[in-house]
Amino acid sequence: MDTSKLEEWKNLEEKPPFSEVEVLRLLNTEPFNKEKKAIMYVMLAFHRIKRHPKQDPIADQIIEEARKLYPGHSLVKELYESLQLLRGHTVLNSVSLEQWTLHETDHNSAKLKKVQALFEEVDRIQKQWNKELAAAVDAVSRRLKLYREVYDHFSQLKELLREAQTSIEHRRVSIPVKEVNEKTRQLSSDRHELYNMLPELLKEKGTENPLQSFQDMVGLHDVKAYIQRYYHFLKYQQQRKTYGFSMVDEPGLHMIITGNPGTGKTTIARLLANIYYELGILDTREVVEVNRSHLVGSYVGQSEENTMNYIKQSVGGVLFIDEAYSLRREGQTGNDYGQAVIDTLVSAMTGKEYGGKFALILAGYPEEMRQFLWANPGLRSRFPEQNMIQLPDYQIDELLEIGQSVAIENDFFFTEEALRQLELLIDKERVDESFGNARTVRNLVLKTIFKKGAGETWESDKHWLDHMRIEQKDLEFEPSENQKETPPIHQLNRLIGLQEVKEEVKKLSSFVQAQQQRKEKGFPLVPIQLHSVFSGNPGTGKTTVADIYARILKDCGLLKRGHVVIASRSDLVAGYVGQTAIKTKKKIREALGGVLFIDEAYSLRSSGRDDFGKEAIETLVDEMTKHNENLVVILAGYQQEMRQLIESNPGLSSRFKKYLHFPDYTPDELLEMAILEAERYDYLLEEEAHWALIEQFNQYHTRGNGRFVNNLILEAIQYQSMRLMEEDNVQINRITSRDIQKAWENIRGER
């Protein structure tokens, strides 16, 4: 940041050149001389006073530090004096000066009681004045002169009240009622003068314009532009009506707001209510917020009754129904009364009794709301097309801005390193439509604050800045179980055989890491082909390598979750028209941020009159394009069949360029697998068992490869257990050639 801007800030009437977060970050990293540090403190205190205008002990402490650093600086003096004026005005504003008036006609006992109460009140207020500042003999600024004058007026009023009290107690005729009232009026004038002397940025602005509240929201540029036009349209119509023009077709107030979680649907509904109220279209800014559970009853007639009750509550304001699509879902039975709610709403919106007397705002997720409205044309027709707002997901820079706002609201700030770590955490969460946008970011920040607070001990001698700082380590949460596992590249190396597959995966891993480094340094990227075809017989390690492949891509920073979702034809293809695409998309959503592994993928190509495999393939191709690097797809199956599948569809052939063939294991590799599988359970294969296995592996072709070996060893362990129970002197952890032979004969059908 350009710290030379500090010199451009001359007085409090100008907007500070740095935000509160920027000031904190600069103070945390930059070495300033006393003058510049004092200015930074003034700027920070200024921002804090804006957030906490009535009282903020931290702001007071910061100003005191600024005064110690550079007491003669004009900004330091201006803010210190202005803050005293602000505090004085706040105190005066907290009492009703108009009720301090004494009346000549009151009985002396009533006068005495009021005089005593006023004296105590004036004394209490005067004690909150800064005596040191009020007694300054070198007061040259208008602010200091006014501050001292007000203090003097309190002193004079106290003397008058003391005199009045003495006069009443001694039953004197002359009581200074007029003088007390004049001094009270003087204080009322002082209150206004104190306010007028404040810098503009420290003055209360009253109720904020709802349109300005829209503009202050993070992001949503297109929505803001639309709301601006919508506001001026409504205002124009109201002005025409005032002039005498009539409009048969009143502007529609009912609104549809769609967006993913945390995009601000409820916030915008409340701001719309404020706009309707400010323009005089509705009588109140109140928003009645409900969902399905409030409206839908459990027996005939209850839904209509519930809905009408909430409509009556909303008259003059807004009825907001969140997740409105849940009122009526496709496929619901006749016992569901959500449709009754919809019918009641439509009737109320158009009827004479309630039509035009309330605004209905429906909100929900985009796709669900689209299907809901198309299934209810009567309801959809009640909402003008221009009154359907779709809120976009926030971009990463907007989410970071929201995160910093949440932190500063709670008196914390992120260091630059911590902010980069927050960006990584947010990006990791941005996997699919369930991402909570601003809500997720808020939860992340609050989780970080909790971790920091739970792990630190309060030390009063620490500087206040230390208690506000969020560092990178505060965002490094407890490692998961997966992070404690062996690195995936090491697991790949431990696999038996598969040398060519290992080399291909390592090559791809190195390429991905190199591209990530180039990206960080700003170099152009080479397109990364991650979708792959794994071909080979059953048991050759395709699923195992897919799992390792997914975790390698996660470690490289390319996949956010690194999990594997295994699917087959039955998981993707439905039995009737229109459902296959839905079923396929659902499975793809499960895999977002990881790998979708489709086993025996060639079965999608099987033809038939009622076969929907082609629809599944087309949906898969579309979704791969849509989700880009957020999804890796691996198609697995027999080599020849997989090649035929890829060649059958141009979309597949253009997206799957990486082919990994998994050969059958050699007899020696199968033996090595058997030894490791036995050792996994602390069993030892005798040497004769080794020779027995090699003989069988050489003599017979094992269709199951590694899967067959695992089953064989588990079967041999069971036969060894039988020997253990039937014979004496059997070693508890040794497997013999006899156990292997019996196991082989029992599962030879799998050869």
JORA-V659360 format. One record per helix or strand of 3 or more residues. SS is the DSSP state (@ for helix, = for strand). FROM is the first residue (numbers start at 0). TO is the last residue. Records with the same first field share a line. If there is no record, write none. Layout:
# JORA-V659360
SS = FROM-TO  FROM-TO
This chain:
# JORA-V659360
@ = 2-7  19-28  33-50  56-69  73-92  96-99  107-126  130-133  141-168  176-196  199-201  209-215  220-242  264-277  291-294  301-313  323-326  337-349  365-373  376-379  384-386  395-408  415-428  437-454  463-466  471-474  481-483  487-493  498-519  541-554  568-571  578-590  600-604  612-629  638-646  649-654  666-679  686-698  705-725  736-745  747-749
= = 254-258  286-289  317-320  358-363  387-390  531-535  563-566  594-597  631-636  657-661
